[in-house]
Amino acid sequence: MKNPPEGWPRITPAVFYDDAAAAIDWLTSVFGFTVRVRVENDEGQIVHSQLAMNGGLIMVGQAGLTPGRTYPRSPQAAGGANTQALCVFVDDVDVHCEHAREAGAAITTEPATQDYGEGYWTERTYEVRDPEGHYWWFLQRL
């Protein structure tokens, strides 16, 4: 098996939004992602993007760009249905959460310490819902 391209992890999730351009702006300003690639069509819709954080990578795209395809859809367009949550490790969960809260993010689970027992690890986590309904877990290893 060949390695993925330089700077790409072996698994890279794609997340779709009804307004992907606004989502990219929100994800960078609130969660701290940086834009590696942002490709727009003539209408200004995001056809491909790559957002990076701490060695991780996600792709953010515009939902509904392919005529006749019933996917991908945002949770907002699917009546709030959500089939995944993304987990991101950060240096300080409490600082990250406070920044997200001050920016108006919907904190769905306040920061709490989870001890998973001997042989595993202890972490501090919080959960947040973004403006279109995607759920994100931010974790800090203790």
BAFI-3210 file (N, C-alpha, C; in Angstrom, 3 decimals, decimal comma, padded with zeros to 6 digits):
// residues 142
n [1|2|3|4|5|6|7|8|9|10|11|12|13|14|15|16|17|18|19|20|21|22|23|24|25|26|27|28|29|30|31|32|33|34|35|36|37|38|39|40|41|42|43|44|45|46|47|48|49|50|51|52|53|54|55|56|57|58|59|60|61|62|63|64|65|66|67|68|69|70|71|72|73|74|75|76|77|78|79|80|81|82|83|84|85|86|87|88|89|90|91|92|93|94|95|96|97|98|99|100|101|102|103|104|105|106|107|108|109|110|111|112|113|114|115|116|117|118|119|120|121|122|123|124|125|126|127|128|129|130|131|132|133|134|135|136|137|138|139|140|141|142]
n.u [000,846|000,600|001,701|-000,436|-000,817|001,659|001,168|-001,414|-003,622|-004,385|-007,127|-009,633|-012,223|-015,186|-017,264|-020,448|-022,216|-025,037|-024,407|-021,465|-019,318|-019,790|-019,662|-016,962|-015,723|-016,744|-015,806|-013,051|-012,738|-013,995|-013,390|-010,705|-009,523|-007,363|-007,280|-006,295|-006,802|-009,104|-011,646|-013,746|-016,792|-018,178|-020,365|-019,617|-019,811|-018,577|-016,646|-014,626|-012,641|-009,971|-009,376|-007,221|-005,925|-003,740|-002,299|-004,411|-006,991|-009,773|-012,332|-014,433|-017,498|-019,931|-023,255|-025,531|-024,599|-024,454|-026,597|-029,552|-028,521|-029,101|-027,564|-024,613|-026,067|-026,690|-026,979|-028,884|-030,493|-031,538|-033,478|-032,283|-031,128|-028,316|-025,449|-022,914|-020,158|-017,499|-014,240|-011,771|-008,542|-007,293|-005,145|-006,029|-008,963|-010,819|-010,211|-010,597|-013,334|-014,459|-013,791|-015,291|-017,871|-018,080|-018,121|-020,615|-021,269|-023,149|-022,957|-023,209|-022,522|-021,003|-017,534|-015,874|-014,200|-013,105|-012,422|-011,103|-010,077|-007,492|-004,844|-005,858|-006,723|-007,046|-009,146|-010,182|-013,191|-015,501|-018,668|-020,012|-022,370|-022,442|-023,420|-025,015|-025,748|-023,929|-022,173|-019,480|-016,750|-014,407|-011,277|-008,944|-006,037|-005,200]
n.v [-001,176|002,142|005,138|007,832|011,082|013,605|015,183|014,322|012,501|008,980|008,607|010,800|012,765|013,994|016,780|018,130|021,088|023,316|025,936|026,092|027,891|029,840|028,106|027,301|029,739|030,030|027,680|028,121|030,528|030,017|027,359|027,107|025,952|025,845|027,003|025,003|024,422|025,883|025,703|027,203|027,285|028,976|030,226|030,772|028,707|026,130|023,709|022,060|021,714|021,916|021,669|022,183|021,050|020,735|018,518|017,028|016,573|017,767|017,695|020,121|020,637|021,799|021,010|019,229|019,775|018,043|017,274|015,281|013,569|012,311|012,671|014,372|015,584|018,249|018,136|020,023|020,200|017,708|017,577|017,804|015,379|013,352|011,550|011,163|012,233|014,482|014,122|015,976|016,542|018,908|021,410|022,656|022,116|023,617|026,336|026,312|025,681|027,912|029,944|029,091|029,255|032,033|032,899|032,232|029,561|026,515|024,936|021,674|019,727|020,345|021,064|018,277|015,901|012,739|009,596|006,754|004,531|002,286|001,474|002,719|005,956|009,298|011,977|015,302|016,622|018,232|018,858|020,230|021,859|022,786|025,642|024,462|022,043|019,892|017,734|018,088|016,815|017,907|017,141|016,667|015,201|014,097]
n.w [000,000|-000,883|000,704|001,878|000,265|001,046|004,145|004,463|006,490|007,028|007,138|006,253|007,073|005,409|005,566|005,148|004,236|004,048|003,547|002,811|002,555|004,541|006,706|006,679|007,306|009,909|011,208|011,133|012,564|015,039|015,950|015,312|013,065|010,165|006,818|004,228|001,551|-000,650|-002,831|-005,084|-007,018|-009,940|-008,829|-006,294|-004,504|-002,381|-003,734|-003,041|-000,148|002,220|005,570|008,258|011,421|014,027|012,871|011,941|009,447|007,666|005,180|003,785|002,277|-000,133|000,266|-001,850|-004,464|-006,618|-009,102|-008,837|-006,938|-003,752|-001,570|-000,529|002,538|004,797|008,423|009,142|006,833|006,908|008,822|011,308|011,796|012,505|011,783|012,679|014,767|015,078|016,389|018,009|019,107|021,377|022,920|025,298|026,660|028,188|027,656|024,883|024,762|026,058|024,261|022,023|023,125|023,654|021,055|020,312|019,925|020,286|023,132|023,962|025,761|028,709|029,619|030,991|033,066|032,135|033,300|032,175|033,328|034,561|032,404|030,245|029,549|030,894|030,160|029,252|028,141|025,850|024,245|021,259|019,138|015,794|013,686|011,622|012,625|012,948|015,143|017,400|019,202|021,492|022,786|025,449|026,419|029,642]
ca.u [000,000|001,343|001,305|-001,221|000,008|002,288|000,254|-002,743|-003,742|-004,973|-008,577|-009,984|-013,677|-015,764|-018,435|-021,165|-023,033|-025,872|-023,608|-020,111|-018,430|-019,999|-019,178|-015,492|-015,404|-017,090|-014,899|-011,721|-012,725|-014,481|-012,690|-009,268|-008,984|-006,747|-007,635|-005,187|-007,283|-010,503|-011,968|-015,127|-017,280|-018,502|-021,405|-019,046|-020,042|-017,368|-016,639|-013,650|-011,774|-009,218|-009,115|-006,267|-005,720|-002,893|-001,987|-005,635|-007,484|-011,143|-012,772|-015,751|-018,059|-021,285|-024,266|-026,465|-024,020|-024,598|-028,023|-030,036|-027,939|-029,787|-026,540|-024,641|-026,952|-026,305|-027,978|-029,936|-031,382|-032,099|-034,322|-031,474|-030,526|-026,859|-024,956|-021,540|-019,591|-016,065|-013,452|-010,551|-007,723|-006,773|-004,242|-006,739|-010,395|-011,570|-009,973|-011,248|-014,778|-014,830|-013,719|-016,448|-019,071|-018,092|-018,432|-022,010|-021,468|-024,080|-022,263|-024,218|-022,015|-019,968|-016,286|-015,866|-013,089|-013,498|-011,352|-011,481|-009,496|-006,100|-004,575|-006,368|-006,272|-008,011|-009,216|-011,188|-013,910|-016,784|-019,337|-020,583|-023,103|-022,159|-024,656|-025,857|-026,148|-022,895|-021,663|-018,026|-016,168|-013,033|-010,689|-007,596|-005,490|-004,660]
ca.v [000,000|003,403|006,119|008,947|012,256|014,337|016,041|013,713|011,311|007,847|008,801|012,222|012,893|015,113|017,298|018,927|022,177|024,054|027,117|025,658|029,052|030,378|027,104|027,396|030,940|029,755|026,653|028,696|031,549|029,516|026,150|027,252|025,291|026,693|026,591|024,576|024,537|026,326|025,780|027,645|027,328|030,335|030,792|030,979|027,547|025,356|022,389|021,272|022,451|021,149|022,434|021,449|021,411|019,847|017,286|016,428|017,183|017,496|018,371|020,739|020,856|022,305|019,967|019,382|020,272|017,070|017,073|013,919|012,818|012,650|012,904|014,551|016,603|018,726|017,790|021,030|019,830|016,389|017,697|017,683|014,043|013,382|010,176|011,122|013,381|014,533|014,291|016,724|016,786|020,267|021,548|023,069|022,021|024,703|027,565|026,120|025,761|029,306|030,694|028,690|029,806|033,489|033,119|031,886|028,129|025,820|023,920|020,671|019,050|021,180|020,355|017,338|014,962|011,340|008,660|005,481|003,433|001,869|000,882|003,562|007,304|010,266|013,125|016,326|016,748|018,928|018,661|021,458|021,729|023,948|026,299|023,630|020,835|018,870|017,648|018,010|016,581|018,362|016,331|016,992|014,114|014,546]
ca.w [000,000|-000,915|001,707|001,338|-000,070|002,155|004,887|004,545|007,329|006,299|007,080|006,245|006,904|004,671|006,245|004,164|004,768|003,093|003,220|003,158|002,682|005,889|007,658|006,732|008,086|011,302|011,736|011,327|013,615|016,326|016,373|015,122|011,876|009,153|005,465|003,354|000,177|-000,768|-004,251|-005,284|-008,400|-010,411|-007,958|-004,970|-003,652|-002,103|-004,354|-002,284|000,767|003,203|006,780|009,082|012,825|014,831|012,154|011,414|008,220|007,244|003,972|003,937|000,958|-000,307|000,075|-002,954|-005,717|-007,698|-009,416|-008,801|-005,831|-002,499|-000,557|000,922|003,093|006,126|009,432|009,073|005,737|007,211|010,005|012,521|011,894|012,476|011,834|013,152|015,476|014,848|017,610|017,749|020,290|021,528|024,057|026,513|026,394|028,829|026,888|023,584|024,992|026,367|023,004|021,224|023,781|023,427|019,639|020,104|019,660|021,177|023,924|024,307|026,955|029,317|029,862|032,114|033,057|031,986|033,646|031,580|034,085|034,393|031,110|029,180|029,866|031,403|029,260|029,508|026,881|025,757|022,967|020,722|017,870|014,946|013,236|010,763|013,326|013,132|016,512|017,522|020,527|021,651|023,846|025,941|027,235|030,927]
c.u [000,889|000,822|000,434|-000,304|000,551|001,264|-001,155|-002,705|-004,390|-006,498|-008,852|-011,489|-014,043|-017,063|-019,117|-022,129|-023,887|-025,173|-022,174|-019,150|-018,554|-019,485|-017,664|-015,080|-015,642|-016,099|-013,489|-011,711|-013,108|-013,670|-011,184|-008,683|-008,279|-007,097|-006,364|-005,565|-008,746|-010,781|-013,454|-015,503|-017,631|-019,558|-020,895|-019,296|-018,743|-017,489|-015,608|-012,908|-011,068|-008,929|-008,241|-006,268|-004,859|-002,610|-003,201|-006,122|-008,948|-011,368|-014,167|-016,256|-019,485|-022,237|-025,093|-025,897|-024,219|-026,077|-028,393|-029,490|-028,619|-028,819|-025,463|-025,605|-026,399|-027,328|-029,168|-030,967|-032,071|-032,918|-033,571|-030,827|-029,011|-026,366|-023,524|-021,248|-018,096|-015,351|-012,126|-009,816|-007,182|-005,902|-004,959|-008,231|-011,156|-011,411|-010,693|-012,759|-015,207|-014,795|-014,937|-017,737|-019,187|-018,437|-019,858|-022,279|-022,418|-023,336|-023,322|-023,811|-020,858|-018,681|-016,362|-014,682|-013,625|-012,281|-011,783|-010,772|-008,059|-005,926|-005,127|-005,872|-007,413|-007,983|-010,287|-011,847|-015,076|-017,347|-020,016|-021,294|-022,821|-023,467|-025,557|-026,153|-025,148|-022,427|-020,165|-017,675|-014,752|-012,477|-009,288|-007,143|-004,901|-003,599]
c.v [001,237|004,319|007,190|010,116|012,930|015,260|015,498|012,537|010,187|007,935|010,294|012,348|014,116|015,493|018,264|019,892|022,776|025,335|026,831|026,831|029,663|029,404|027,158|028,612|030,691|028,763|027,198|029,701|031,004|028,327|026,212|026,454|026,318|026,123|026,238|024,772|024,970|026,549|026,115|027,529|028,773|031,022|031,028|029,833|026,735|023,991|021,475|022,214|021,463|022,078|021,578|021,968|020,333|018,511|016,562|017,205|016,790|018,203|018,919|021,048|021,347|021,138|020,274|019,870|019,310|016,803|015,585|013,072|013,262|012,866|013,746|015,660|017,038|018,221|018,752|020,666|018,487|016,423|017,522|016,326|014,149|011,957|010,061|012,336|013,333|014,814|014,935|016,922|018,215|020,324|021,856|023,137|023,206|026,021|027,476|026,277|027,205|030,159|030,376|029,291|031,309|033,821|032,703|030,424|027,536|024,691|022,927|019,819|019,881|020,376|019,498|016,398|013,535|010,471|007,287|004,285|003,111|001,172|001,684|004,969|008,120|011,452|014,087|016,593|017,732|018,672|019,961|021,141|022,980|024,506|025,461|022,260|019,707|018,911|017,405|017,724|017,119|017,706|016,834|015,828|014,721|013,569]
c.w [000,000|000,174|001,068|000,987|001,190|002,810|005,008|005,508|006,508|006,207|007,187|006,034|006,060|005,362|005,284|004,832|003,665|002,657|003,657|003,326|004,078|006,940|007,787|007,545|009,568|011,915|011,971|012,476|014,983|016,818|016,156|013,974|011,000|007,780|004,705|001,894|000,235|-002,252|-004,373|-006,752|-008,756|-009,554|-006,536|-004,007|-003,515|-002,759|-003,695|-001,338|001,676|004,375|007,689|010,517|013,476|014,152|011,611|010,206|008,023|005,918|004,252|002,539|001,010|-000,537|-001,164|-004,260|-006,893|-007,964|-009,411|-007,669|-004,535|-001,353|-001,188|001,311|004,441|007,133|009,405|007,999|005,975|008,492|011,314|012,689|011,734|012,615|012,330|014,024|015,209|016,163|017,263|019,065|020,253|022,779|025,360|026,226|026,980|028,078|025,544|023,717|025,247|025,110|022,135|021,798|023,505|021,979|019,304|019,793|020,692|021,895|024,401|025,501|027,490|029,527|031,122|031,949|033,045|032,320|033,173|032,215|033,721|033,046|029,946|029,444|030,452|030,451|029,741|028,166|026,998|024,367|022,559|019,406|017,049|014,377|012,325|011,371|013,436|014,586|016,494|018,977|020,496|022,905|024,196|026,803|028,506|031,415]
res [m|k|n|p|p|e|g|w|p|r|i|t|p|a|v|f|y|d|d|a|a|a|a|i|d|w|l|t|s|v|f|g|f|t|v|r|v|r|v|e|n|d|e|g|q|i|v|h|s|q|l|a|m|n|g|g|l|i|m|v|g|q|a|g|l|t|p|g|r|t|y|p|r|s|p|q|a|a|g|g|a|n|t|q|a|l|c|v|f|v|d|d|v|d|v|h|c|e|h|a|r|e|a|g|a|a|i|t|t|e|p|a|t|q|d|y|g|e|g|y|w|t|e|r|t|y|e|v|r|d|p|e|g|h|y|w|w|f|l|q|r|l]
***
